[in-house]
Amino acid sequence: MEEIDPESLAEIAYGIFEVYLNRELRARGPYLFELIEQETDFEADVREIFGRFQGDYPVLAEALLRRFGGIDAIYAPLREGEGVLPTKTTRMYWIVQDAPAPLARGLDDEQVGKWLIFIPADSIDEAWKKVRDETVKGMLGISAKVSTAKPNPDSRDERYVVYVYTRDWADEVDVMRVRERLRDLGFTERIGYKRNIETYRGEYSEEGRRVTYYSA
C-alpha cells in the first residue's frame, strides 16, 4: 500500500478536523461562522475539541501537529476567517454549509443537482454569506458550498463558484423555488443548474456544448 506523503496527509487531516470542529461546536450552540462574526473567543473549545479529535483520530491529529506545530497555529487562522470566508480560506478547497432540517427520506445522490453561481473575488464573501445564511434558515436547498482561495488544479474558471444543491433535479417546482429565492437575494443574472449525474460522468460545458439541465 502506497504511503501518503506528510503534506497530503495534513491537508486531509485538516479538512476532517474542520468538519469535526463544526459538528462539535454546533452541538454546543452557535455555528463556527457565528462565533467568528460575533468575535467570540472560543480557543478553549478548540483545544478541548482537538483533544477529543486526537483520541478519535490519533494519526490525523499527529499529522496536524507536525504540519502546524500546535493548536495556536490552527486557532489563529480560524479567528481570521479560515473555513468561514472564501477569500480567507487557504487550507481547504471548499466551505460547505448543510441545511439544518432532517431529511424526510434518504437522498438518492444521482437525483441531486445544483445551481451554479460564478462570482468575482471582490464580491464572493458577501455573496457566500447570503447563501449560507439562507441555507441555515432552511430557505434554499439541502446544502451549499463555495470554492475558496486555495488554488485548485481542477478549477475551470478564475472566479469563485457557489453551488446550491436541491434534493431532486426532477422536482422542477422545488428547483425553481430555490432559483426564485436566489433571485430575491440579488442573484438576478441567468445561471445554470447541473445534475450530479453529469458531474459524475465528468461532463462539463464547453464551447458549443451545454450540460446544464435548467437555465434561469
C-alpha positions in Angstrom: 0.0 0.0 0.0 1.4 3.4 -1.1 2.0 5.8 1.8 0.6 9.3 1.8 3.2 12.0 2.0 3.0 14.1 5.2 1.8 17.2 3.5 -1.1 15.5 1.8 -2.0 13.7 5.0 -2.0 17.0 6.8 -4.3 18.5 4.2 -6.7 15.6 4.5 -6.5 15.8 8.3 -7.3 19.5 8.4 -10.4 19.0 6.3 -11.6 16.2 8.5 -10.9 18.3 11.6 -12.9 21.3 10.3 -15.9 19.0 9.8 -15.4 17.6 13.3 -14.9 21.0 14.8 -18.1 22.4 13.2 -20.1 19.5 14.3 -18.9 19.7 17.9 -19.3 23.5 18.1 -22.8 23.2 16.7 -23.7 20.6 19.3 -22.8 23.2 21.9 -24.5 26.1 20.4 -23.5 28.6 17.6 -22.1 27.7 14.3 -18.4 28.4 13.7 -19.2 31.3 11.4 -21.4 32.8 14.1 -18.6 32.7 16.7 -16.3 34.4 14.2 -18.7 37.1 13.2 -19.6 37.7 16.9 -15.8 38.0 17.7 -16.2 35.3 20.4 -13.1 33.8 22.0 -13.6 30.1 21.6 -9.9 28.9 22.0 -10.8 26.8 25.0 -13.4 25.0 22.9 -11.0 24.4 20.1 -8.4 22.9 22.5 -11.0 20.7 24.1 -12.4 19.5 20.8 -8.9 18.9 19.4 -8.2 16.7 22.4 -11.3 14.6 21.5 -10.3 14.5 17.9 -6.8 13.3 19.0 -8.4 10.5 20.9 -10.7 9.5 17.9 -8.1 10.0 15.1 -4.6 9.9 16.6 -2.8 9.6 13.3 -4.6 12.6 11.8 -4.1 14.7 14.9 -0.4 13.9 14.8 -0.2 14.9 11.2 -1.8 18.3 12.1 0.6 18.9 14.9 3.6 18.1 12.7 2.3 20.4 10.0 1.2 23.4 12.1 3.2 23.0 15.3 0.4 23.4 17.8 -3.2 24.4 18.5 -2.3 28.2 18.3 -1.4 27.8 14.6 -4.8 26.2 14.0 -6.9 28.6 16.1 -5.4 31.9 14.9 -6.4 31.5 11.2 -9.9 30.4 12.3 -10.3 33.8 14.0 -9.3 35.5 10.8 -12.0 33.6 8.7 -10.3 30.3 7.7 -13.2 27.9 6.9 -15.7 30.8 7.1 -14.9 33.3 4.4 -13.9 32.1 0.9 -11.2 34.8 0.4 -9.7 33.9 3.9 -9.7 30.2 3.4 -6.4 28.7 2.1 -6.4 25.2 3.8 -9.5 23.7 2.1 -10.8 23.8 -1.4 -14.4 24.2 -0.3 -16.6 25.6 2.5 -19.8 23.6 3.0 -23.0 24.5 4.8 -25.8 22.0 5.1 -29.4 22.9 5.8 -30.4 22.0 9.4 -33.7 20.3 8.9 -33.6 16.5 8.9 -34.4 14.9 5.5 -37.8 13.2 5.3 -36.3 10.3 3.3 -32.9 9.2 2.2 -31.2 11.1 -0.6 -30.5 9.5 -4.0 -27.2 11.1 -4.9 -27.9 10.8 -8.6 -31.1 12.7 -8.2 -29.4 15.6 -6.5 -28.5 18.7 -8.6 -27.2 22.2 -8.0 -27.4 25.8 -9.2 -24.0 27.2 -10.1 -23.3 30.9 -9.4 -19.9 32.3 -10.6 -18.8 35.3 -8.6 -15.7 37.5 -8.8 -13.3 37.7 -5.8 -14.3 41.1 -4.7 -17.9 40.1 -4.2 -17.6 36.4 -3.1 -17.5 36.8 0.7 -20.8 38.8 0.9 -22.4 36.6 -1.7 -21.5 33.4 0.3 -22.9 34.9 3.5 -26.2 35.4 1.8 -26.4 31.9 0.5 -25.0 30.4 3.7 -27.4 32.2 6.0 -30.5 31.3 3.9 -29.3 27.7 3.8 -29.1 27.6 7.6 -32.6 29.0 7.8 -33.9 26.2 5.5 -34.9 28.7 2.8 -32.8 27.3 0.0 -31.8 23.8 -0.8 -30.4 20.8 1.1 -26.8 22.2 1.1 -24.5 24.8 -0.3 -20.7 25.1 -0.9 -18.3 27.7 -2.2 -14.8 27.5 -3.6 -12.0 29.1 -1.7 -8.7 31.0 -2.1 -6.8 27.7 -2.0 -5.5 27.2 -5.6 -7.4 24.3 -7.1 -5.8 22.4 -10.0 -9.2 21.3 -11.1 -10.7 24.8 -11.4 -12.0 25.8 -14.8 -12.7 29.4 -14.0 -10.8 32.2 -12.3 -14.0 33.3 -10.5 -15.3 31.7 -7.3 -18.2 29.4 -7.6 -21.2 28.8 -5.3 -23.2 25.5 -5.5 -26.7 25.5 -4.2 -28.0 21.9 -4.0 -31.5 20.6 -4.3 -32.8 17.2 -3.4 -34.2 16.1 -6.8 -33.5 17.6 -10.2 -36.7 16.2 -11.5 -38.7 18.2 -8.9 -38.9 21.3 -11.1 -41.2 23.2 -8.7 -38.6 22.9 -5.9 -35.7 23.6 -8.2 -37.4 26.8 -9.4 -38.4 27.8 -5.9 -34.8 27.8 -5.0 -33.9 29.8 -8.1 -36.5 32.4 -7.2 -35.1 32.7 -3.7 -31.7 33.2 -5.1 -33.1 36.0 -7.3 -34.6 37.6 -4.2 -31.1 37.5 -2.7 -29.7 39.5 -5.6 -28.5 36.8 -8.0 -30.5 38.0 -10.9 -28.3 37.1 -13.8 -29.1 33.9 -15.7 -27.4 30.9 -14.1 -27.3 27.2 -14.9 -28.4 24.1 -13.0 -26.4 20.9 -13.3 -27.4 17.3 -12.3 -25.0 15.3 -10.3 -25.1 12.5 -12.8 -23.4 14.8 -15.4 -20.7 15.7 -12.8 -20.1 12.0 -12.1 -19.7 11.4 -15.8 -17.1 14.2 -16.0 -19.2 16.2 -18.3 -18.5 20.0 -18.3 -19.7 22.8 -20.5 -17.5 23.5 -23.5 -17.9 25.8 -26.5 -20.9 24.7 -28.4 -21.9 22.1 -25.8 -24.1 22.7 -22.8 -24.5 20.3 -19.9 -26.8 22.4 -17.7 -30.2 20.9 -17.2 -32.0 24.1 -16.4 -31.2 27.7 -17.0 -33.0 30.6 -15.4 
